[in-house]
Amino acid sequence: MSTPSRIPGPALAAAVLAALGVLPLVVVAFLVVALGGLEADSGRRDWVSVVLLLLPPLLQLFALGWFLLRRGRVPLVLAALAAIAAGVLVLATAASVGQSVGLGPFVLAVCPVLAAGLAMTPAVGRWLAEARAHRRGRAA
């Protein structure tokens, strides 16, 4: 059985963009939590919002690991959708308090969306399929 091939350019670019995409998501979650943006008037923290803010960067990290282990690319797409949802959450929160933030929150989703797009290229599909075939051949 031959050894697995080297990582193709689009897969490497997708991995780098996925890794870079974690940083803005973590920064936004940290700033909102650290600055007390999730505390109600009573001083209690809104734990549902904390989880919703922490979910996208954690999903992005999981997707990156899954992709680098050559298990699949679907988690990258789900992570991109979660990053878009985080941008929508920021926009909705800003609108509910009367603040205008423009389209800035969607910067959170730029790297994850580009990573998911690159992961869907045929070269990456062949790279992942080769890994699947290699795992099946070793298990048999």
Residue frames as qw, qx, qy, qz and C-alpha x, y, z in Angstrom:
[[0.000, 0.891, 0.455, 0.000, 0.00, 0.00, 0.00],
 [0.418, 0.484, -0.032, 0.768, 1.37, 3.41, -0.93],
 [0.274, -0.360, -0.460, 0.764, 1.89, 6.14, 1.60],
 [0.154, 0.855, 0.467, -0.163, -0.57, 9.02, 1.69],
 [0.483, 0.550, 0.165, 0.661, 0.22, 11.91, -0.61],
 [0.262, -0.105, -0.258, 0.924, 1.29, 15.37, 0.46],
 [0.133, 0.693, 0.529, -0.472, -1.30, 17.98, 1.31],
 [0.398, 0.555, 0.441, 0.582, -2.48, 19.85, -1.80],
 [0.184, 0.173, -0.064, 0.965, -2.28, 23.63, -1.97],
 [0.415, -0.479, -0.272, -0.724, -6.03, 24.29, -1.53],
 [0.755, -0.461, -0.465, 0.033, -6.14, 22.02, 1.52],
 [0.552, -0.120, -0.304, 0.767, -3.17, 23.81, 3.07],
 [0.037, -0.293, -0.074, -0.953, -4.76, 27.19, 2.36],
 [0.594, -0.512, -0.417, -0.458, -8.06, 25.98, 3.84],
 [0.730, -0.369, -0.459, 0.347, -6.28, 24.80, 6.99],
 [0.356, 0.017, -0.180, 0.917, -4.44, 28.11, 7.40],
 [0.253, -0.372, -0.209, -0.868, -7.62, 30.13, 6.86],
 [0.688, -0.494, -0.496, -0.192, -9.54, 27.91, 9.28],
 [0.633, -0.273, -0.402, 0.603, -6.84, 28.46, 11.90],
 [0.147, 0.119, -0.027, 0.982, -6.87, 32.22, 11.29],
 [0.394, -0.460, -0.441, -0.662, -10.66, 32.22, 11.48],
 [0.603, -0.466, -0.605, 0.229, -10.58, 31.12, 15.11],
 [0.376, -0.066, -0.281, 0.880, -8.87, 34.29, 16.33],
 [0.202, -0.260, -0.094, -0.939, -11.60, 36.88, 15.61],
 [0.652, -0.419, -0.522, -0.355, -14.26, 34.55, 16.99],
 [0.652, -0.315, -0.514, 0.460, -12.31, 34.10, 20.24],
 [0.211, 0.068, -0.159, 0.962, -11.60, 37.82, 20.52],
 [0.396, -0.375, -0.270, -0.794, -15.29, 38.74, 20.16],
 [0.731, -0.428, -0.524, -0.084, -16.34, 36.10, 22.68],
 [0.577, -0.177, -0.420, 0.678, -13.64, 37.23, 25.12],
 [0.054, 0.187, -0.043, 0.980, -14.47, 40.92, 24.79],
 [0.522, -0.446, -0.361, -0.631, -18.18, 40.42, 25.28],
 [0.767, -0.421, -0.472, 0.106, -17.67, 38.21, 28.34],
 [0.560, -0.093, -0.312, 0.762, -14.78, 40.23, 29.82],
 [0.001, -0.214, -0.005, -0.977, -16.50, 43.58, 29.40],
 [0.180, 0.263, 0.734, -0.599, -19.66, 42.32, 31.05],
 [0.337, 0.107, -0.380, -0.855, -21.82, 42.63, 27.96],
 [0.499, -0.187, -0.790, -0.302, -23.82, 39.56, 28.93],
 [0.169, -0.228, -0.746, 0.603, -24.80, 40.58, 32.43],
 [0.162, -0.709, -0.578, -0.371, -28.37, 41.57, 33.04],
 [0.172, -0.732, 0.109, -0.651, -29.36, 44.44, 35.33],
 [0.818, -0.545, 0.016, -0.182, -29.41, 41.98, 38.21],
 [0.160, -0.739, 0.654, 0.003, -25.73, 41.15, 37.65],
 [0.807, -0.029, 0.589, -0.020, -26.42, 37.56, 36.55],
 [0.013, -0.423, 0.688, 0.590, -24.56, 36.33, 33.49],
 [0.804, 0.345, 0.038, -0.483, -26.63, 35.06, 30.55],
 [0.514, -0.353, 0.762, 0.176, -25.06, 31.59, 30.14],
 [0.718, 0.491, 0.493, 0.030, -26.98, 30.77, 26.97],
 [0.376, 0.920, -0.103, -0.021, -25.34, 33.71, 25.23],
 [0.303, -0.706, 0.630, 0.115, -21.93, 32.72, 26.58],
 [0.683, 0.013, 0.720, 0.124, -22.36, 29.25, 25.09],
 [0.613, 0.723, 0.318, 0.024, -23.56, 30.72, 21.78],
 [0.149, 0.937, -0.310, -0.059, -20.47, 32.92, 21.65],
 [0.380, -0.564, 0.728, 0.085, -18.05, 30.13, 22.54],
 [0.825, 0.229, 0.512, -0.074, -19.58, 27.56, 20.20],
 [0.650, 0.757, -0.060, -0.036, -18.28, 28.98, 16.87],
 [0.123, 0.771, -0.623, 0.051, -14.57, 29.10, 17.82],
 [0.564, -0.280, 0.762, -0.148, -14.76, 25.64, 19.41],
 [0.815, 0.426, 0.374, -0.120, -16.51, 24.26, 16.34],
 [0.470, 0.833, -0.290, -0.038, -13.89, 25.92, 14.13],
 [0.179, -0.631, 0.751, -0.082, -11.07, 24.28, 16.11],
 [0.719, 0.017, 0.678, -0.151, -12.78, 20.89, 15.95],
 [0.741, 0.643, 0.144, -0.129, -13.35, 21.29, 12.20],
 [0.241, 0.822, -0.515, -0.025, -9.70, 22.19, 11.66],
 [0.389, -0.418, 0.814, -0.105, -8.53, 19.12, 13.56],
 [0.772, 0.279, 0.541, -0.185, -11.00, 16.86, 11.75],
 [0.617, 0.774, -0.086, -0.117, -9.84, 18.25, 8.40],
 [0.089, 0.756, -0.647, 0.023, -6.14, 17.90, 9.17],
 [0.524, -0.212, 0.815, -0.128, -6.71, 14.30, 10.26],
 [0.246, 0.176, -0.717, -0.627, -8.22, 13.82, 6.78],
 [0.210, 0.273, 0.891, -0.296, -11.57, 12.69, 8.14],
 [0.218, 0.684, 0.660, 0.222, -13.73, 15.08, 6.13],
 [0.197, 0.150, 0.078, 0.966, -14.59, 18.63, 5.21],
 [0.290, -0.657, -0.584, -0.378, -18.22, 18.94, 6.27],
 [0.480, -0.656, -0.389, 0.434, -17.32, 20.28, 9.76],
 [0.306, -0.137, 0.122, 0.934, -15.56, 23.21, 8.06],
 [0.144, -0.426, -0.516, -0.729, -18.83, 24.09, 6.34],
 [0.489, -0.679, -0.547, -0.013, -20.72, 23.80, 9.63],
 [0.492, -0.445, -0.194, 0.723, -18.11, 26.00, 11.32],
 [0.134, 0.132, 0.301, 0.935, -18.51, 28.60, 8.56],
 [0.328, -0.591, -0.560, -0.479, -22.27, 28.59, 9.12],
 [0.558, -0.629, -0.430, 0.327, -21.70, 29.00, 12.86],
 [0.381, -0.207, 0.007, 0.901, -19.39, 31.98, 12.19],
 [0.093, -0.368, -0.438, -0.815, -22.09, 33.57, 10.02],
 [0.490, -0.651, -0.562, -0.140, -24.60, 32.94, 12.80],
 [0.520, -0.457, -0.286, 0.662, -22.24, 34.65, 15.27],
 [0.165, 0.059, 0.210, 0.962, -22.14, 37.69, 12.98],
 [0.324, -0.519, -0.540, -0.578, -25.94, 37.71, 12.82],
 [0.567, -0.591, -0.519, 0.244, -26.09, 37.42, 16.63],
 [0.385, -0.275, -0.111, 0.874, -23.81, 40.44, 17.00],
 [0.050, -0.238, -0.380, -0.893, -25.89, 42.42, 14.48],
 [0.448, -0.580, -0.601, -0.318, -29.16, 41.47, 16.20],
 [0.541, -0.528, -0.426, 0.497, -27.79, 42.37, 19.62],
 [0.256, -0.124, 0.052, 0.957, -26.51, 45.72, 18.37],
 [0.197, -0.368, -0.494, -0.763, -29.84, 46.45, 16.69],
 [0.491, -0.595, -0.636, -0.024, -31.75, 45.58, 19.86],
 [0.435, -0.599, -0.273, 0.614, -29.89, 48.31, 21.78],
 [0.258, 0.938, 0.185, -0.141, -30.07, 50.81, 18.95],
 [0.335, -0.642, 0.479, 0.496, -26.43, 50.62, 17.81],
 [0.757, 0.631, -0.065, -0.153, -25.40, 50.59, 14.18],
 [0.594, -0.501, 0.555, 0.296, -22.44, 48.32, 13.42],
 [0.447, 0.601, -0.459, -0.478, -22.83, 47.96, 9.67],
 [0.940, 0.187, -0.255, -0.128, -21.53, 44.77, 8.13],
 [0.030, 0.706, -0.653, 0.273, -18.45, 44.64, 10.38],
 [0.689, -0.303, 0.588, -0.295, -19.53, 41.54, 12.32],
 [0.932, 0.334, 0.084, -0.111, -19.41, 39.49, 9.13],
 [0.270, 0.736, -0.610, 0.114, -15.62, 39.91, 9.14],
 [0.585, -0.364, 0.671, -0.273, -15.86, 37.09, 11.70],
 [0.856, 0.226, 0.440, -0.148, -17.01, 34.76, 8.93],
 [0.459, 0.771, -0.359, -0.257, -14.57, 35.70, 6.15],
 [0.028, 0.525, -0.851, -0.018, -11.82, 33.19, 6.95],
 [0.511, 0.026, 0.826, -0.238, -14.14, 30.29, 7.89],
 [0.699, 0.580, 0.243, -0.340, -16.21, 30.76, 4.71],
 [0.408, 0.732, -0.511, -0.192, -13.09, 30.93, 2.52],
 [0.206, -0.379, 0.897, -0.093, -11.69, 27.85, 4.27],
 [0.645, 0.247, 0.663, -0.289, -14.91, 25.93, 3.65],
 [0.631, 0.705, -0.048, -0.319, -14.92, 27.02, 0.01],
 [0.227, 0.659, -0.711, -0.097, -11.34, 25.88, -0.54],
 [0.400, -0.196, 0.873, -0.199, -12.07, 22.59, 1.23],
 [0.720, 0.409, 0.452, -0.333, -14.77, 21.87, -1.34],
 [0.361, 0.676, -0.491, -0.413, -12.36, 21.89, -4.29],
 [0.948, 0.192, -0.201, -0.153, -11.81, 18.66, -6.26],
 [0.479, 0.498, -0.629, 0.355, -8.12, 18.43, -5.29],
 [0.293, -0.365, 0.629, -0.621, -9.05, 18.39, -1.61],
 [0.873, 0.008, 0.114, -0.474, -11.77, 15.83, -2.28],
 [0.832, 0.345, -0.433, 0.049, -9.24, 13.51, -3.93],
 [0.177, 0.491, -0.669, 0.530, -6.83, 14.03, -1.02],
 [0.549, -0.239, 0.502, -0.624, -9.51, 13.08, 1.50],
 [0.927, 0.159, -0.077, -0.331, -10.73, 10.14, -0.60],
 [0.615, 0.452, -0.612, 0.206, -7.18, 8.82, -0.78],
 [0.122, -0.383, 0.698, -0.593, -6.98, 8.89, 3.01],
 [0.788, -0.049, 0.266, -0.553, -10.30, 7.03, 3.29],
 [0.890, 0.312, -0.312, -0.115, -9.07, 4.36, 0.88],
 [0.354, 0.487, -0.693, 0.397, -5.81, 4.08, 2.79],
 [0.418, -0.290, 0.594, -0.623, -7.66, 3.60, 6.10],
 [0.895, 0.095, 0.085, -0.427, -9.92, 0.93, 4.57],
 [0.757, 0.432, -0.488, 0.052, -6.98, -0.92, 3.07],
 [0.116, 0.442, -0.732, 0.505, -5.16, -0.96, 6.38],
 [0.599, -0.178, 0.467, -0.626, -8.26, -2.16, 8.26],
 [0.890, 0.208, -0.178, -0.364, -8.88, -5.06, 5.87]]
